Amino acid sequence: MKKYKKAPDQHKPLTDAEWKSMGKIMHGIDELPESARNAAARLRGRPKVLEPKQHINIRLDAHLVEHLRSTGSGWQTRLNDFLNKSVEQGLV
């Protein structure tokens, strides 16, 4: 089955081939009204957040980075949480 890669034109209904190429995620959507199908096709990606995180570059000691990475997946989020708590407690 060919993967669906083309972004749908919101003013043009999708073809049967385009619907089928979307796979199981769109299963059962054929029963919805056309306007609802088109709206569902446009819903993609992460939801927008009010305060998105900022991307920065930071230099840390190698042993610190090694330790943080050894704690497993999500180490950057845990570091962010730790820094947030430190700021709230007035430590930073």
Order of alpha helices (4+ residues) and beta strands (2+ residues): alpha-alpha-alpha-alpha
